[in-house]
Amino acid sequence: MRAPNQFMESSRAKNAIWPAAFLLFACAQAYGQAPGASASALPAGAGKEIVAKACTQCHGLGLTVAMRDGRVGWQEMVDNMILRGAQVRPDEEKIAIDYLVENFGPGKGPMVSPLGAVLALADAPGKAVVESHCTYCHDAGRITGVKRSKDEWEATVKQMMHWSGTPATPEEIQTMTTYLTAQYGKKAK
């Protein structure tokens, strides 16, 4: 039997999934790709058939074509999907990741913003650093549509730099965190 704390943590984790799932669905819809989008949504290239076959066994391609991860992010995503049952042979994995990075990596067009997001960043110190690092993969709406605490922004910035493979100095990470917290932080109640 679970201890009460374990049950509460499990319930919170399950409840946290729903907003993320809704956001992913909304992004797929806004991008014009329903979650059941077919392989025709993918650009031609070596790896297209691997990605189409592996991904569509469980879900559509709407989110896949909307994402903009670097090699590290796509590697982690593919590894995660393989652990969840995606049918990708070891000799196909690098081909699939290369395809995803080439077609859906940083700088390959912006990710989709949440519905109703403001598409311009606020003028304030640090804006240029945020623009130079964050808008390389997605537009400002992905930033302005979410409110996070300082710790959440710092974790998000570090994770995004990791996934995209974009280098950022500790000073740049601090500048981005400070800017994002001041402009798009959660307000105290």
Helices and strands as residue ranges (DSSP letters): H 4-30, G 39-41, H 48-56, H 62-66, H 71-83, H 90-104, H 127-134, H 141-144, H 150-164, H 170-184
